[in-house]
Amino acid sequence: MRPTKNTSAAALAGIFTVLLTAFVITILYVGREILIPLALAVMLTFLLSP
């Protein structure tokens, strides 16, 4: 039996979700050297503001 469009679309959506999740995790892992100090600076700014 030939797969229908719905089955193919669901499989494609699942693959896209996995790839997008892996991409976001990779970007966060690589950018942690910049993102952590930036997040700390923002928190300190709000903490020290009058």
BELDA-V856291 format. One record per pair of residues at least 4 apart in sequence whose ideal C-beta (glycine too) atoms are under 6 Angstrom apart, sorted by the first residue. I is the first residue (numbers start at 1). J is the second residue. If there is no record, write none. Layout:
I&J + I&J
This chain:
3&7 + 3&8 + 5&9 + 27&31 + 31&35 + 32&36 + 44&48
